[in-house]
Amino acid sequence: MKKENCGDCKDSKQGRAYIDSETGLLCVEIVEKYEKPKGKKTLVPYICTTCGTINWKCIDPDENEC
């Protein structure tokens, strides 16, 4: 949930999504650089460092975004 003083999540950082092996839950973490599959579109979470809101963007390695 977005906090009142957030300012539209302008301070979002790119992250990585993974399934936690112990709980089976979908988790995200802030990881600026990691290897993405070549030639495939990837759904990437962007996490606001102020309020924790997650916005998902599709990244195409051949283009900037999809």
C-alpha positions in Angstrom: 0.0 0.0 0.0 1.4 3.4 -1.0 2.3 5.7 1.9 0.9 9.3 1.8 4.4 10.8 1.7 5.7 8.6 -1.1 5.3 10.8 -4.2 4.2 8.3 -6.8 7.0 5.8 -6.2 9.7 7.8 -8.1 12.4 6.1 -6.1 11.8 2.6 -7.5 14.7 0.2 -7.9 14.8 -2.9 -10.3 14.4 -6.2 -8.5 14.3 -9.9 -9.0 11.4 -12.3 -8.2 11.9 -15.8 -6.9 10.0 -18.6 -5.1 11.1 -19.1 -1.5 12.1 -22.7 -1.1 10.9 -22.9 2.6 7.5 -21.2 2.3 6.7 -21.5 -1.4 5.9 -17.8 -1.5 6.7 -15.5 -4.4 9.2 -13.0 -3.1 11.0 -10.0 -4.6 14.3 -8.4 -3.7 16.2 -5.3 -4.9 18.9 -6.5 -7.3 20.0 -3.9 -9.8 22.0 -6.2 -12.1 21.5 -9.8 -12.8 21.6 -12.1 -15.8 18.3 -12.1 -17.8 17.5 -14.7 -20.4 18.7 -13.7 -23.8 16.1 -13.4 -26.6 13.1 -13.7 -24.1 10.9 -11.1 -22.6 11.2 -11.0 -18.8 8.7 -9.7 -16.2 10.7 -7.6 -13.8 9.5 -6.1 -10.4 10.3 -2.5 -9.6 10.2 -1.9 -5.9 9.6 1.5 -4.3 12.3 2.1 -1.6 9.9 4.6 0.2 6.7 2.6 0.5 7.4 -0.9 -0.8 4.9 -0.8 -3.7 5.9 -3.2 -6.5 5.2 -2.3 -10.1 5.9 -4.9 -12.8 7.4 -4.1 -16.2 8.1 -6.3 -19.2 11.8 -6.1 -20.3 12.9 -7.2 -23.7 16.7 -7.6 -24.1 16.5 -6.5 -27.7 14.5 -3.3 -26.8 14.3 -1.0 -23.8 10.9 -2.3 -22.6 8.0 -4.2 -24.1 
